[in-house]
Amino acid sequence: MQFLKLISSSPAFSLRKSFYNKQWFLPFTQGPSLSSGDVEMRELVEYLDSLKNYEKSGVPKGAGTDSDDGFDLGRMRRLMGRLGNPDSRFKAVHIAGTKGKGSTAAFLVNILNAEGYAVGCYTSPHILSIRERMLVGNPAKPVPAEKLDYLFHQIKDILDESIVLENGCLSHFEVLTAVAFTLFSQENVDLAVIEAGLGGARDATNVIPSSGLLASVITTIGKEHMDALGGSLESIAMAKSGIVKHGRPLVLGGPFVPQIEHILRDKASVMNSSVVLASDAGKRSVIKSICFLNGRPCQHCDVVLEVERDLQLSTNLLDVRMSMLGGHQLQNAVTATCTALCLRDMGWTVSDQSIRAGLEHTQLLGRSQFLTFSEAEALGLPGAAILLDGDISLLRLERAHTKESARALVDTIKMTFPDAPLALIVAMARDKDHAAFAKELLSGARLEAVVLTEVDIAGGNARTTPSTLLRDCWIQESERMGIAVLHDKMPEYQESFGDGSECSLIGMEDKVIVTAADGSLADSLHAANRFLKRKARKEPALLVVTGSLHMVTSALLSLRG
């Protein structure tokens, strides 16, 4: 890599040479395999499944607010006390926000790993294994199943006692958070990057004491979990600002509308916390171009920051090659960089080289992930370009961000394959805004075919949208937008595809094919690829698996046999 050649002459490089040889970035570029060791965690998984899981059932109204209706943070503090307060034994960066938390955490972990720090990272949800929620070490990797199982049995009696003492009210997330914090304490990590689950003020992760907090980060403020967080953007901002601790800097991602930024700054002022606004850090960070590296697209960016208000922070990184694509990911990278610069200001060693390395090698599994040609071949689609995009907000029990997630997907497609014919393979939960998702994709890309399918959704079959209902929604949106479609309820479709034969599409080339599939994901992929080959006139085309993170999980499991 050109980057490694550039830094190899640096005096600091010799200190890190062995570190680069360990391929520290792999945990964020390829997910953990489903090894037989995961079976050893069966007792832990069953234990957690016996507890209330708000990720599956939905969060009660007002649960995330600092009110009488809110989650009982005292319950979590008592649990920490029974475990010996492991949360007080490591330094932490706490990240909250509506979108971008996981990406910002991933960037920051890789920056810190590149500098040589042993890092713990706690995020949610996971894709293939619950171990993904707890990364530890240098490089930060998913905790081994054996270690997690051993830790669980170490503290199981305390957990059992706590559940009884708290009248059975301890939740799945609270217990898992306690396990993660105990793990980071035992592993003696240099610092931990902690992602809040819901809001901030009453989130289980907010037991982190001021003495252990290095910085708070709030990425964005949006309408996700609005009922649970008070019913307005202002109440959501107040809930998320609950992670701000006295005298500790606050990094704001953004951009934020003025009244929301005002709320966050007011909270920081009350807590005597300096503020770094990443969306206004010189405004000189830009995406310059798109290129392909090892068969995958990346974006060439300049990350140029000049912070003058509250703190004096700066960096000047030119031609950073990011695998995480889109303007929103550049903003997440800038937010993580501002956080790293805050740590540098506190005396932590964080070089510009490490910031560059962390940004360049971060890739989250299943989010804007382009498969290699060998991976496409493993799925039985040799030569196909395939994008997996299971946005986290599409997994959660919310409608609010379906439109924004679709728009980000369209932006990624336009950036990487601007003229390519496109086929979508889509499955979604019932509680998403199907119409908004369809409208964004129909209006924003060169769409040739849509295959609507089904996949198991967290929370049970009741949350899965039948493929026929999705198909009808796409047809209705197409009609509203004046887009001609060829769908599987039309005689013309049946004549062309109904009996398995493929008749001429002459006169129907400009129509979008829309069909409901009742087979496997593999069947849906092959159907979409067949439609593209019929219509794409031998042009390079793109297959996109999207709509639910569970769809992406299914595709990744297929790759792992």
MIPA-358460 format. One record per residue (C-alpha): residue in one letter; z, x, y. Coordinates in steps of 0.1 Angstrom, whole numbers, plus 2048, in hexadecimal, padded with zeros to 3 digits. Example, Ala and Ser with C-alpha at 12.3 -4.5 7.8 and 13.67 -1.06 7.14 Angstrom:
<atoms>
a84E87B7D3 s8478897F5 
</atoms>
This chain:
<atoms>
m800800800 q7F780C823 f81A80382E l82B81A815 k81383681F l81D832844 i84283483E s84184F823 s84286A83E s86185C84E p88286F849 a89384F840 f87A848824 s88986280D l8A984F80D r89882F802 k87D83D7EB s88F8347CB f8968127DA y87180A7DE n86A8167BB k8817FB7AE q8687E07BA w8857CF7CD f86F7B37D9 l8667A47B8 p8817887B7 f8707777D4 t84D77C7C6 q8527717A2 g86D75A797 p88575F77B s879759758 l88873E743 s89775672B s8AC74E70D g8CA75A721 d8C873A736 v8D3727717 e8F573871B m8FA72573B r8F770372A e91D6FD72D l91C705752 v8FE6EF758 e90D6D2745 y92E6D7758 l91B6D5779 d9076B776E s9276A4767 l92F6A678C k9216927A9 n8FF6A17B3 y8F46957D6 e8D36A87D2 k8CA68E7B8 s8DC66F7C4 g8D86727E9 v8F267A804 p90965E811 k906653834 g91A66984C a923681830 g9196A0844 t929697865 d94A6A4872 s95A682870 d97066C859 d950665845 g948689840 f94C69E821 d96F6AC81D l96D6D1825 g9926D481E r98A6CC7FA m9736EB7F9 r98D70180B r9A76F77F1 l98F7007D5 m9897227E5 g9AE7277E8 r9B47217C3 l99873A7BC g9A97557D2 n99374F7F0 p9747627E5 d962757804 s97876E819 r96E78D805 f94A792811 k937792832 a91E776836 v90176984A h90174284A i8E073084E a8DC70B856 g8BE6F6861 t8A76DB858 k88A6F184C g885716847 k8A871F83A g89C72C818 s87F740827 t89574F842 a8AF758828 a895768812 f88777D82E l8AA789838 v8B4791815 n8957A7810 i89B7B8831 l8BF7C1827 n8B57CB804 a89A7E2813 e8B67F3828 g8C97F9807 y8E47DE809 a8F07CB7EB v8EC7A77F5 g8F77857E8 c8E17677F0 y8EA7427EA t8CF7287EF s8C47067E2 p8B36F67D0 h8A470A7B3 i8837087A1 l88671677E s8AA71F779 i8CB71978B r8CF73F78C e8B57407A8 r8D07317BF m8E57517BC l8D47727C2 v8E97917C1 g8E47B77C4 n8CA7CF7CF p8B07C37C9 a8BF7A07CC k8B778F7AB p8C276E79B v8E477378B p8E077A766 a8E875C750 e90277073C k91477A75C l91475676A d920748749 y93C762748 l94775B76B f947735765 h95F739747 q97575075C i97B735776 k976715761 d99B70E75E i99E70F784 l9806F9788 d98E6E076F e9B06E0781 s99F6DC7A3 i98A6BE797 v9AA6AD78C l9BD6B57AB e9A06A97C1 n99E6887AE g97C69079F c96C6937C1 l95F6B77BF s9396B67BF h91E6CA7AD f9166DD7CD e93B6E57D5 v9416F37B2 l9217077B3 t9297157D5 a94B7207C8 v93B7317AB a9227437C2 f93D74F7DA t95275B7BD l93476E7B0 f92D77F7D1 s9527897D4 q9527987B1 e9327AA7B6 n93E7BA7D7 v91E7B37E9 d91A7C380B l9137A281A a90777F80F v8EC76881E i8F874581A e8E272681E a8F4706828 g8ED6E8812 l8F16CB82A g8F66CD84F g9106E7855 a9316D9862 r93C6C9842 d9266DC82A a9386ED80D t92B70F818 n93D70C83A v95E71982B i95273C836 p96D74984E s965757870 s972779865 g95877B84A l93A76C85E l92178586D a90A76B87C s90074787B v8DB73C879 i8CD71A881 t8A8719879 t89C6F7884 i8A96D488C g8966B787D k89C69486F e8A469D84B h8C468C83E m8C767985F d8DD65E851 a8F4677841 l8F668C861 g8FE67087A g8DD65E881 s8CE67289D l8BF6958A4 e8DD69B8BB s8F669489F i8E26A9887 a8E36C68A0 m9096C18A3 a90D6C187D k8F96E1879 s90A6F3896 g92A6F0881 i922711871 v927723893 k947738892 h95B7468AE g94D7678BC r9307698A3 p90C7698AF l8F674B8AA v8D17508A2 l8BB7328AA g89972F899 g8887128AA p8767098BF f88E6ED8C9 v88A6D18E1 p89F6D7900 q8BC6BE8F9 i8C06CD8D6 e8C16F18E2 h8DA6E68FC i8F16D88E1 l8EF6F88CD r8F570E8EB d9126F98F6 k9226FE8D4 a91C7238D5 s92C7248F8 v94B7128EC m94E72B8CF n9477498E6 s9297518D1 s90A7648DE v8E97538D8 v8C77628CE l8AA74A8D0 a8907568B7 s87573E8C4 d87774E8E6 a87C7728DD g8617808F3 k8477678E5 r8327848D9 s83277F8B3 v8107738A7 i7FA76F889 k7DB78488E s7C777F86F i7C677684A c7BD78F82F f7BF790809 l7D67A97F7 n7D67AC7D1 g7C478A7CF r7DC7787E5 p7D976F80A c7F077E824 q7F377C849 h7F2799861 c80D79487B d81C7A6898 v8427A189A v84B7AB8BD l86D7A18CA e87E7A78EB v8A07948EE e8B179890F r8C877A912 d8EC77E904 l8E279B8EE q8C97B88F3 l8B37B98D4 s8907C58CE t8777D08B4 n8517D78B4 l8417D2892 l81B7D2892 d8047C7876 v81F7B985F r80E7AB840 m82178C836 s81C779815 m82E75B823 l813748835 g811733854 g81F732877 h83F72286A q845740853 l83E758870 q85A745883 n871748865 a86976E863 v871771888 t89275E883 a89C775867 t89279487B c8A8788898 t8C4785880 a8BF7A7872 l8BE7B5896 c8E07A389C l8EE7B687E r8E07D688C d8F17CF8AD m9127CB89A g90E7ED88B w8FD7E686B t8E07FD863 v8C07E9863 s8A07FE86A d87F7F0876 q8707FE856 s8887E8842 i8807C9857 r85A7CF851 a8607D482C g8747B5829 l85B79F83B e83E7AD828 h84B7A8805 t85B786808 q84C76A7F3 l85E74B7E8 l85673D7C7 g84171D7C8 r83E71B7EE s81B7227FB q8167387DC f7F37417D3 l7EE7497AE t7DD7697A4 f7BC766791 s7CE770771 e7E7754776 a7CB73B77C e7BB74775C a7DC74174A l7DB71D755 g7B871B746 l7A671C768 p79573E769 g78874778C a79A72A79D a7AD72E7BE i7CF71C7B9 l7EA7167D3 l80C7097C9 d81F6F97E6 g83F6E77DD d8506E47FF i8766E17FC s8776C3813 l8606B07FB l87A6B57E0 r8986A67F3 l8A16827F6 e89067E818 r871670828 a87468084A h8626A1844 t84669682D k82D69684A e8386B8857 s8366C7834 a8136BA830 r8096C8851 a8176EA849 l8036E9828 v7E36E083B d7E96FD853 t7ED715836 i7CC708826 k7B970B847 m7C672E84C t7BE73C82A f7A072781E p79371783E d77170C830 a77A70780B p7756E67F9 l7986DA7EF a7A66C67D2 l7CA6BB7D1 i7E16B47B3 v7FD69F7C1 a81D68F7B3 m8396827C9 a85B6717C8 r85E64C7D3 d8726547F2 k858669803 d84065E81E h82165C808 a80B64E823 a81466A83C f80D684822 a7EC676819 k7E167183D e7E8696846 l7D56A3828 l7B868B82D s7B4694851 g7BB6B9850 a7A76C9834 r7856C8823 l7916B2808 e77B6AB7EA a79269D7D0 v7B66907CB v7C668D7A9 l7E66797AB t7FE67F78E e82367D784 v83E69677D d863692774 i877691795 a89B69A799 g8AF67A798 g89C66A77B n87C656775 a88663D790 r87D6567AA t85B65E79D t83E64D7AE p82463F795 s80365179A t7F262F79E l8076277BC l8006497CB r7DA6437C5 d7DC6217D7 c7EE6317F4 w7D364C7F8 i7B86327F6 q7C861D811 e7CC63A828 s7A8644822 e79C62282C r7B262284B m7A3644855 g77F63A84D i77C654831 a76564A814 v77564E7F2 l76964C7CE h7886407BB d78F638796 k78F61279C m76B6127A7 p74D60C790 e73C62A79E y759640794 q759632771 e73463876E s73865C778 f758665766 g765647752 d75865072F g75E675732 s73A67C73B e73168875E c71467676E s70367F78E l71767D7AF i6F767A7C4 g6FF6657E2 m7256697DD e72868D7E7 d73A685808 k75466F7F7 v77767B7EE i77F6767C9 v7A16657C5 t7AF65F7A2 a7D0658791 a7D766E773 d7ED666756 g7EC687744 s7FE6A8748 l7FC6BF766 a7E46D5753 d7CD6B674E s7CF6AE773 l7C76D277D h7A86D2766 a79D6B0774 a7A06BC798 n78D6DC78F r7726C877E f76E6B279D l76B6D17B4 k7516E079E r73D6C079F k73F6BD7C5 a7446E07D3 r7206EC7D0 k72C70D7C2 e7417157E1 p7637267DC a77C70A7D9 l7A27067D9 l7BA6F27C2 v7DB6E97D2 v7F96DD7BD t8116CB7D5 g8266AD7DE s8456B77CB l8576D77C2 h85A6C979F m8346CB79C v8356EF7A5 t8516F478C s83A6E5771 a81E6FC77A l83471B77A l843711758 s82070F74B l81A733756 r83873E743 g82D72E723 
</atoms>
